[in-house]
């Protein structure tokens, strides 16, 4: 399939009608990103006619991302609660499911009064241990500092900024929550003086959280400082063993971290928030209820 020019991909990503104002896109790094992984090729949608549909619809599989950005989706003023969520799409650290697990999620967040911040992090990335200098983690840490530095401008409460990740994006979210004491890159500007620790995390079919059995991987170690967590996974997920959810939930409980864990019998993997016959796709309602119960959606 001939790659779609990045200009057209941008139109696909950001031309959909928004529940609030049109998104603002910002480059994360003022120059060359640190630890640049040497990604070759032009950023483009890698989807082909042979790729599967989700809930009967295609999706954007964005590849060769070398210039990370955040796109800020503001809710309608009358709905705005002041909360914000950084959204990390999945894609095995190889591509980004930019609409299924990105723009569509930001529109849902807007519908419940939350500012959605779509993180376009660098892919592809090699498999293996994810150290402090892992480029997607650097992108996520930098993104959180930028969001908090713009909190007043964007009408965000800097103490109610969470992260929501799917699959590899769920792994990235957990990595971010486990690496909160220092940045994995040299200081760039004042945004890097602000905390990169999410105030809460929402993990949907998250990958690579446990090693063998249900022992949590050291890369995403859970401590008493881990933010309150919501997890959802399908037991029949063919891509991520349900043990990843169970093991991480057990570690959260042991560390006395507030959490809510939903394990559904069916639903598979990679459904985003597109509704199907499987009850796992009702996770957005459960997550919204959880956020309300935690006071995250409370107005100032």
Buried (B, 14 or more C-beta within 10 A) or exposed (E): EEBBEBEEBBEBBBEBEBBBEBBBBBEBBEEEBBBEBEBEEEBBBBBEEEEEEBBEEBBBBBBBBBBBBBBBBBBEEEBBBBBBBBBBBBBBBBBBBBBBBBBBBBBBBBBBBBBBBBBBBBBBBEEEEBEBEBBBBBBBBBBBBBBBBBBEEBBBBBEBBBBBBBBBBBBBBBBBBBBBEEBBBEEBEEBBEBBBBBBBBBBBBBBBBBEEEBEBBEBBBBEEEBBBBBBBBBBBBEEBBBBBBBBBBBBBEEBEBBBBBBBBEEBBBBBBBBEBEBBBBBBBEBBBEBBEEBEBBEEE
